[in-house]
């Protein structure tokens, strides 16, 4: 029996009066959602984008957990004398968790929810490409690798440009940058998380 037929059978033959009310309310809400999405293409696109991001990030998290379980079993089998703490350390070295270093941060929360910081091609009013360039300039400055002439050009144009840039970064992006600059996460982890937030 198809899903639709099973649902119809349940509604027509087994629902109580209270359940019928619940079904009716659900149908009204669904009709309203469909109506709003068909009338508002922007909302529809946002809804689709959110669903896709959530699906991708759920898959990434699930795959990561499966790989960690596999690695744990493999290491334990080869080295049965290791403690759980030692095993966990080895597995985390083998398969770094892109969220591990920032578990309670806004960056990690946004990534887990599949929430991009981009709205209509912009982040806090800045085009995606400009925001990405700002991130890399800020990090280069923080790590002492920004060419002096680029630093001077930014100072001439914006004054205290590092403060201006920092204020322009959304909190989740600030969290991610802070973790990377303080070396709580490595470059690959930073790049993966940045791609998720700014995609």
Secondary structure, DSSP 8 states (H G I E B T S, - for coil): --HHHHHHHHHHHT--HHHHHHHHHHHHHHHHHHHHHHH-HHHHHHHHHHHHHHHHHHHHHHHHHHHHHHHHHHHHHH-TT--HHHHHHHHHHHS--TTGGGTTSHHHHHHHTT--S-BTTEETTEEHHHHHHHHHHHHHHHTT-S-HHHHHHHHHHHSSHHHHHHHHS-HHHHHHHHHHHTTSS-HHHHHHHHHHHH-
